[in-house]
Amino acid sequence: QVTLRESGPALVKPTQTLTLTCTFSGFSLSTSGMCVSWIRQPPGKALEWLALIDWDDDKYYSTSLKTRLTISKDTSKNQVVLTMTNMDPVDTATYYCARTTTAARAFDIWGQGTMVTVSS
Amino acid sequence: EIVMTQSPATLSVSPGERATLSCRASQSVSSNLAWYQQKPGQAPRLLIYGASTRATGIPARFSGSGSGTEFTLTISSLQSEDFAVYYCQQYNNWPPESTFGQGTKVEIK
């Protein structure tokens, strides 16, 4: 059974750096074709894809946020980490990690999400 | 950036009736389109990918069609558990570009 779980702070202050961890099981990020993405959703709003890392350690970022994002993986721990710098209240959202494969290219399994509020 | 526009914003349907949701892309995305269902307080769930392929475990009452810029999600006979928000997502030039529509809420009439 494939599962993903996000963890990180519920509250960050403006200008701080957010660090989120996605811990997964049921698949290996060293298997060819496997990828993990981060997606966020502000309250009452639509989904926004942020970043992806693949089995080959290739990294991709949303064009609009690429200067603020860093994604990395620790294959031995089955974890993917996202950092977002210079947090702003508009970054308040639920942050999800999700698995995808190069075959389907859609997000087939999602974590339950973690709500992050940016406020002083 | 490819903009995805979903219509209507809200769809009121009675249980047992058919629901038809639309998604339009600002430029062709071929068949690189997915549909997701999201219930309050839950993560999205993949329903359809490749415009028309049902994901694992998705009931046959959900079907997707279309290609290029016009797509449709049809729920043939709405069940109580189908009342939710539905999002389309294009992944034509992804990574790195992937965009979602703003969602269609399917509510009980």
Interface residues (C-beta under 8 A of the other chain):
Chain A: K45 A46 L47 E48 W49 L52 Y60 Y61 S62 T63 K66 Y96 A98 A104 R105 A106 F107 D108 I109 W110 G111 Q112 G113
Chain B: E1 N32 A34 Y36 Q42 A43 P44 R45 L46 Y49 G50 A55 T56 Y87 Q89 Y91 W94 P95 P96 E97 S98 T99 F100 G101 Q102 G103
